[in-house]
Amino acid sequence: MKQITILGVALLSSVVTFSQENKGEVNQEGNDNLATVDQILTQNDAKIEQFGDANIASTLQSGVLNASNVYQLGANNAAFTEQIGSGNANQTDQNGVANTSYISQKSDINYASVTQIGDENSSNIDQLSMGAPAIHPSGFTNGAIVSQEGNNNVSNIAQAGDDDIALIVQQGNANSSDVLQEGDSHGSWITQVGDNNLNTAVQTGGFQANFVTQLGNGNGAEVYQSGKANYSEIIQNNDINYSSILQDGANNQSFVSQTSLGAPAVHPSGYSNGVILEQRGEGNAASTVQVADDAISLVIQGGNGNLSDIVQEGYGQGSWVTQFGEGNQNTIYQGGTFNSAVVNQLGNRNVSQINQQ
């Protein structure tokens, strides 16, 4: 067992390298910090703390049971972590000025968490597993959590397989977010709170789900999920909402709720409200609730359980629904002002009802 603690003040840089049951700690305070820890073989543990000025930190761990902690406070933060092997875990915390973080974890039982609080945040997590589908997120194989608070937030998560899950919470300023997960049990829950929100999540074959909640300002959100247990939910509240959900095959459902009522002069092309929903095969359902300004809604569902339910309310409304085959049904209620609704149902149990005011 080896342990090293380095305290650096002013123009300090450190490089630490170990093998087998390694523990490395670097603590730096002030000025042009830089730190690198490389560890190989078994039970690697690295901790880097940097306080003030031109921070950078880099950790490379290769082996079994890798753990890494990075804490950066103030100035030109960065922090890169690369973990290769089985049993990877990382926590990166950054606060103040030009934050950025990059984590890549390879092999199985990965977990990563990043918290960034102020200034030019960014984050990027890339996890790969595909080797232990029987291990559930509580024992983690995949994971990834990002929380960002203020200024130029951005975040990306990409995971390739097994139990996947991803959570991004962003709060103020230029938010953005991307989640891409490929195979197995998926997840994804994203919350964005204020300013220029935007989100995209793509999940392909597996037990997808996905919730997005955006609360104020630029809103956006698109979700595409492909084959298997789909479900999705988007709730957007005030400002320039837009949504799009496409789900492909199996137990589809979907729900969108928008609010706005703050920018009646902004038209859907620049969007204030929106919603496009498309589902193709098996359990379909769908619900759209808009409490409106310019509103608009389009639902297309393909085959099997179809159903749809749209409530729109005051101002520009819209709605056009097409349902193709089997259980079809549709209900639209609209509300005050321009109304309009077109429903086109093609085969099997059709029913439809429209109530306009």
KABELNOR-V308061 format. One record per residue. N is the residue number from 1. PHI is phi as a letter, one per 30 degrees, with the letter a starting at -180 (999 if undefined). PSI is psi in radians with two decimals (999 if undefined). D_FIRST is the distance of its C-alpha to the first C-alpha in whole Angstrom. Layout:
N:PHI:PSI:D_FIRST ; N:PHI:PSI:D_FIRST
This chain:
1:999:2.27:0 ; 2:b:2.55:4 ; 3:b:2.44:7 ; 4:b:2.39:10 ; 5:b:2.23:14 ; 6:b:2.21:17 ; 7:c:2.18:20 ; 8:b:2.36:23 ; 9:b:2.24:27 ; 10:i:2.00:30 ; 11:h:0.73:29 ; 12:c:2.38:26 ; 13:b:2.62:24 ; 14:b:2.52:20 ; 15:b:2.18:18 ; 16:b:2.30:14 ; 17:b:2.37:13 ; 18:b:2.98:10 ; 19:b:2.42:9 ; 20:i:2.01:8 ; 21:h:1.02:6 ; 22:c:2.51:6 ; 23:b:2.20:7 ; 24:b:2.31:10 ; 25:b:2.36:13 ; 26:b:2.25:17 ; 27:b:2.08:20 ; 28:b:2.36:23 ; 29:b:2.02:26 ; 30:i:2.37:30 ; 31:i:-2.52:31 ; 32:d:0.91:30 ; 33:e:2.67:27 ; 34:a:2.43:25 ; 35:b:2.47:21 ; 36:b:2.30:19 ; 37:b:2.17:16 ; 38:c:2.21:15 ; 39:b:2.47:13 ; 40:b:2.84:13 ; 41:i:-2.11:12 ; 42:c:2.55:11 ; 43:h:0.99:10 ; 44:d:2.36:10 ; 45:b:2.11:11 ; 46:b:2.43:13 ; 47:b:2.19:15 ; 48:b:2.23:18 ; 49:b:2.27:21 ; 50:b:2.27:24 ; 51:b:1.85:27 ; 52:i:2.39:31 ; 53:i:-2.55:32 ; 54:d:0.65:31 ; 55:e:2.52:28 ; 56:b:2.62:27 ; 57:b:2.60:23 ; 58:b:2.33:22 ; 59:b:2.27:19 ; 60:b:2.10:18 ; 61:b:2.34:16 ; 62:b:2.08:17 ; 63:k:-2.58:16 ; 64:c:2.42:15 ; 65:i:1.11:15 ; 66:c:2.35:15 ; 67:b:2.42:15 ; 68:b:2.35:17 ; 69:b:2.26:19 ; 70:b:2.26:21 ; 71:b:2.14:24 ; 72:b:2.28:26 ; 73:b:1.92:29 ; 74:i:2.29:32 ; 75:i:-2.65:34 ; 76:d:0.86:33 ; 77:e:2.72:30 ; 78:a:-2.81:29 ; 79:l:2.10:26 ; 80:b:2.40:25 ; 81:b:2.35:22 ; 82:b:2.13:22 ; 83:b:2.24:20 ; 84:b:2.13:21 ; 85:k:-2.88:20 ; 86:c:2.32:20 ; 87:i:0.89:19 ; 88:c:2.41:19 ; 89:b:2.47:20 ; 90:b:2.47:21 ; 91:b:2.15:22 ; 92:b:2.20:24 ; 93:b:2.24:27 ; 94:b:2.48:29 ; 95:b:2.05:32 ; 96:j:2.01:35 ; 97:i:-2.31:36 ; 98:d:0.66:36 ; 99:e:2.66:33 ; 100:a:2.71:32 ; 101:a:2.57:29 ; 102:b:2.26:28 ; 103:b:2.33:26 ; 104:b:2.23:26 ; 105:b:2.34:24 ; 106:b:2.65:25 ; 107:i:-2.59:25 ; 108:c:2.93:25 ; 109:h:0.99:24 ; 110:c:2.50:24 ; 111:b:2.39:24 ; 112:b:2.47:25 ; 113:b:2.32:27 ; 114:b:2.30:28 ; 115:b:2.20:30 ; 116:b:2.36:32 ; 117:c:-1.00:35 ; 118:b:2.63:37 ; 119:i:-2.54:39 ; 120:d:0.92:39 ; 121:e:2.77:36 ; 122:a:2.88:35 ; 123:a:2.62:33 ; 124:a:2.11:32 ; 125:b:2.36:30 ; 126:b:2.02:30 ; 127:b:2.57:29 ; 128:b:2.28:29 ; 129:b:-1.59:29 ; 130:i:0.37:32 ; 131:b:-0.13:30 ; 132:b:1.05:29 ; 133:d:-0.20:33 ; 134:d:-0.16:32 ; 135:c:2.23:29 ; 136:c:2.82:31 ; 137:e:-0.49:30 ; 138:d:-0.47:29 ; 139:c:0.36:26 ; 140:f:2.22:26 ; 141:b:1.86:27 ; 142:i:2.97:29 ; 143:l:-2.02:29 ; 144:i:2.06:29 ; 145:b:2.31:31 ; 146:b:2.38:32 ; 147:b:2.16:34 ; 148:b:2.54:36 ; 149:c:-1.24:38 ; 150:b:2.71:40 ; 151:i:-2.50:42 ; 152:d:0.81:42 ; 153:e:2.56:40 ; 154:a:2.75:39 ; 155:a:2.50:37 ; 156:b:2.39:36 ; 157:b:2.35:34 ; 158:b:2.23:35 ; 159:b:2.58:33 ; 160:c:-0.62:34 ; 161:a:2.93:34 ; 162:i:-2.41:33 ; 163:d:-0.10:33 ; 164:g:2.78:33 ; 165:a:2.69:34 ; 166:a:2.42:34 ; 167:b:2.20:35 ; 168:b:2.22:36 ; 169:b:2.12:38 ; 170:b:2.62:40 ; 171:c:-1.31:42 ; 172:c:2.69:44 ; 173:i:-2.46:45 ; 174:d:0.59:45 ; 175:e:2.84:43 ; 176:a:-3.14:43 ; 177:l:2.44:41 ; 178:b:2.38:40 ; 179:b:2.25:39 ; 180:b:2.15:39 ; 181:b:2.42:38 ; 182:c:-1.25:39 ; 183:c:2.84:38 ; 184:i:-2.52:38 ; 185:d:-0.19:38 ; 186:h:-3.01:38 ; 187:l:-2.08:38 ; 188:j:1.91:39 ; 189:b:2.18:40 ; 190:b:2.34:41 ; 191:b:2.21:42 ; 192:b:2.51:44 ; 193:c:-1.08:45 ; 194:b:2.73:47 ; 195:i:-2.51:49 ; 196:d:0.81:49 ; 197:e:2.80:47 ; 198:a:2.54:47 ; 199:a:2.58:45 ; 200:b:2.28:45 ; 201:b:2.33:43 ; 202:b:2.12:43 ; 203:b:2.29:42 ; 204:c:-2.51:44 ; 205:e:2.16:44 ; 206:l:-2.72:42 ; 207:c:0.57:42 ; 208:f:2.82:43 ; 209:a:-2.60:44 ; 210:k:2.16:43 ; 211:b:2.47:45 ; 212:b:2.32:45 ; 213:b:2.13:47 ; 214:c:2.50:48 ; 215:c:-0.77:50 ; 216:b:2.69:51 ; 217:i:-2.34:53 ; 218:d:-0.24:52 ; 219:g:3.06:51 ; 220:l:-2.04:51 ; 221:i:2.14:49 ; 222:b:2.47:49 ; 223:b:2.28:48 ; 224:b:2.18:48 ; 225:b:2.53:47 ; 226:c:-2.25:48 ; 227:d:2.27:48 ; 228:k:-2.20:48 ; 229:d:0.27:47 ; 230:f:2.67:48 ; 231:a:2.61:48 ; 232:a:2.71:48 ; 233:a:2.26:49 ; 234:b:2.23:50 ; 235:b:2.17:51 ; 236:b:2.57:52 ; 237:c:-1.91:54 ; 238:d:2.75:56 ; 239:i:-2.56:56 ; 240:d:1.04:57 ; 241:e:2.71:55 ; 242:a:2.62:55 ; 243:b:2.65:54 ; 244:a:2.24:54 ; 245:b:2.28:52 ; 246:b:2.15:53 ; 247:b:2.53:52 ; 248:c:-1.28:52 ; 249:b:2.59:53 ; 250:j:-2.45:52 ; 251:d:0.73:52 ; 252:e:2.65:53 ; 253:a:-3.04:53 ; 254:l:2.52:53 ; 255:a:2.31:54 ; 256:b:2.39:54 ; 257:b:2.23:56 ; 258:b:2.80:57 ; 259:b:-1.35:58 ; 260:h:-1.99:59 ; 261:i:0.50:63 ; 262:b:-0.15:62 ; 263:b:1.09:63 ; 264:d:-0.21:66 ; 265:d:-0.17:67 ; 266:d:2.21:64 ; 267:c:2.80:65 ; 268:e:-0.50:63 ; 269:d:-0.50:62 ; 270:c:0.38:61 ; 271:f:2.24:60 ; 272:b:1.79:60 ; 273:i:3.08:60 ; 274:l:-2.03:59 ; 275:i:2.05:58 ; 276:b:2.35:58 ; 277:b:2.27:57 ; 278:b:2.21:57 ; 279:b:2.54:56 ; 280:c:-1.04:57 ; 281:b:2.54:57 ; 282:i:-2.26:57 ; 283:e:-0.04:56 ; 284:f:2.71:57 ; 285:a:-2.59:58 ; 286:k:2.54:58 ; 287:a:2.44:59 ; 288:b:2.19:59 ; 289:b:2.17:60 ; 290:b:2.41:61 ; 291:c:0.18:62 ; 292:i:2.99:64 ; 293:a:-1.92:65 ; 294:d:-0.34:66 ; 295:h:3.05:64 ; 296:l:2.70:64 ; 297:a:2.49:63 ; 298:b:2.21:63 ; 299:b:2.24:62 ; 300:b:2.19:62 ; 301:b:2.60:61 ; 302:c:-1.73:61 ; 303:c:2.72:62 ; 304:j:-2.32:62 ; 305:d:-0.02:61 ; 306:f:2.83:62 ; 307:l:2.81:63 ; 308:a:2.68:63 ; 309:a:2.09:63 ; 310:b:2.27:64 ; 311:b:2.24:65 ; 312:b:-3.07:65 ; 313:a:-2.50:67 ; 314:d:2.37:69 ; 315:j:-2.12:70 ; 316:d:-0.21:69 ; 317:g:-3.02:68 ; 318:l:-2.11:68 ; 319:j:2.14:67 ; 320:b:2.25:68 ; 321:b:2.40:66 ; 322:b:2.26:67 ; 323:b:2.44:66 ; 324:c:-1.33:66 ; 325:b:2.58:67 ; 326:i:-2.25:66 ; 327:d:0.11:66 ; 328:f:2.68:67 ; 329:a:2.76:68 ; 330:a:2.52:67 ; 331:b:2.27:68 ; 332:b:2.27:68 ; 333:c:2.43:69 ; 334:c:-2.00:70 ; 335:l:-2.74:71 ; 336:d:2.42:73 ; 337:j:-2.09:74 ; 338:d:-0.32:74 ; 339:h:2.93:73 ; 340:l:2.64:73 ; 341:a:2.36:72 ; 342:b:2.25:72 ; 343:b:2.36:71 ; 344:b:1.90:71 ; 345:c:2.43:71 ; 346:c:-0.91:71 ; 347:b:2.66:71 ; 348:i:-2.49:71 ; 349:d:0.44:71 ; 350:e:2.49:72 ; 351:a:2.62:72 ; 352:a:2.68:72 ; 353:a:2.31:73 ; 354:b:2.36:73 ; 355:b:1.99:74 ; 356:c:2.69:75 ; 357:b:999:76
